[in-house]
Amino acid sequence: MISNTMYDSHELGKRGEDLAVEYLIKLGYQILERNWRSGHKEIDIIAMKGDTLVAVEVKTRKSNTFGEPDIAVGVMKQRMLAWAADAYVRYRNLDVEVRFDVISIIINEQGEHLEHIEDAFITT
């Protein structure tokens, strides 16, 4: 059993990102970066799957009382992720397709539940 008081918000977020990385590795993703920053913009996980660069936003909560964690990835957050991914591609001088995924995690007394939403949004 996992106590809801076991994690403060920073620890909860770190645990969620660790779970997401483990999950992605099991699926054959190559993890390139964690918590990559460009100015004030951040990408939780940058990974490669085949020829596609995948920018992953991880949202971890203790419950879904106020909705699933992925709903917290609103339009502004999507824009910030797109800008950060563009900066990463330019910084690394890459010529790749970019995909945006969201991994939604709930950690509570019932355990850990992870949902992976591939191609969660499309940027223009």
C-alpha positions in Angstrom: 0.0 0.0 0.0 1.1 3.5 -0.8 0.1 6.3 1.6 -1.2 9.5 0.0 1.0 11.4 2.5 4.1 9.4 1.4 4.9 11.9 -1.3 5.0 15.7 -1.3 4.2 17.3 -4.7 7.9 17.4 -5.9 8.5 13.7 -4.8 5.2 12.7 -6.4 6.2 14.3 -9.7 9.7 12.7 -9.6 8.2 9.3 -8.9 5.8 9.7 -11.8 8.6 10.7 -14.1 10.6 7.6 -13.0 7.6 5.4 -13.6 7.2 7.0 -17.1 10.8 6.4 -18.0 10.7 2.8 -16.9 7.5 2.3 -18.9 8.9 3.9 -22.0 12.2 1.9 -21.8 10.2 -1.4 -21.6 8.4 -0.3 -24.8 11.7 0.2 -26.6 12.0 4.0 -26.4 15.5 5.4 -26.2 15.5 8.1 -23.4 17.6 11.1 -24.6 16.9 13.7 -21.9 15.0 14.2 -18.7 13.8 17.6 -17.6 15.4 19.4 -20.6 15.1 23.1 -20.5 15.1 26.0 -22.9 14.7 29.2 -21.0 11.5 28.8 -18.9 10.2 26.0 -21.1 10.8 22.3 -20.1 10.2 18.9 -21.5 9.9 16.2 -18.9 11.2 13.4 -21.2 12.7 13.5 -24.6 12.9 10.0 -26.3 13.3 8.4 -29.6 11.0 5.7 -31.0 12.3 4.6 -34.4 12.8 7.8 -36.4 10.5 9.9 -34.3 11.5 12.2 -31.5 8.9 12.0 -28.8 8.4 14.9 -26.3 6.6 13.5 -23.3 4.7 15.5 -20.7 4.2 13.6 -17.5 1.3 14.5 -15.2 1.1 12.8 -11.8 -1.6 13.2 -9.2 -2.8 11.4 -6.1 -6.3 11.1 -7.4 -8.6 11.9 -10.4 -11.1 13.8 -8.2 -10.7 16.9 -10.4 -10.3 14.9 -13.6 -7.6 12.8 -15.1 -4.1 14.3 -14.8 -3.7 14.7 -18.6 -6.4 17.4 -18.7 -3.8 19.7 -17.1 -2.0 19.9 -20.4 -3.9 22.8 -21.8 -3.3 24.9 -24.9 -0.7 27.1 -23.3 1.3 24.1 -22.0 1.0 22.5 -25.5 2.5 25.6 -27.0 5.3 25.7 -24.5 6.1 22.0 -25.2 6.1 22.7 -29.0 8.4 25.7 -28.5 10.8 23.7 -26.3 10.8 20.7 -28.8 11.6 23.1 -31.6 14.5 24.5 -29.6 15.7 21.0 -28.9 15.6 20.0 -32.5 17.5 23.1 -33.5 20.0 22.8 -30.7 20.8 19.2 -31.6 20.5 19.9 -35.4 18.1 17.1 -35.9 16.0 16.3 -38.9 13.2 14.2 -37.4 9.5 14.0 -37.0 8.3 15.2 -33.6 5.4 13.7 -31.7 3.9 14.9 -28.4 2.8 12.3 -25.9 1.2 12.7 -22.4 1.7 10.1 -19.7 -1.0 10.5 -17.0 -0.2 8.8 -13.7 -2.2 8.4 -10.5 -0.4 7.2 -7.4 -2.5 6.4 -4.3 -3.4 3.7 -1.8 -4.7 1.4 -4.7 -1.3 1.5 -6.4 0.1 3.2 -9.5 -2.0 3.6 -12.6 -0.3 4.9 -15.8 -2.0 5.9 -19.0 0.0 6.7 -22.2 -1.6 9.0 -24.7 0.4 8.9 -27.9 0.0 11.9 -30.3 -1.8 13.7 -27.5 -1.9 16.9 -29.5 -0.8 18.4 -32.8 1.0 21.7 -33.0 0.8 24.1 -35.9 
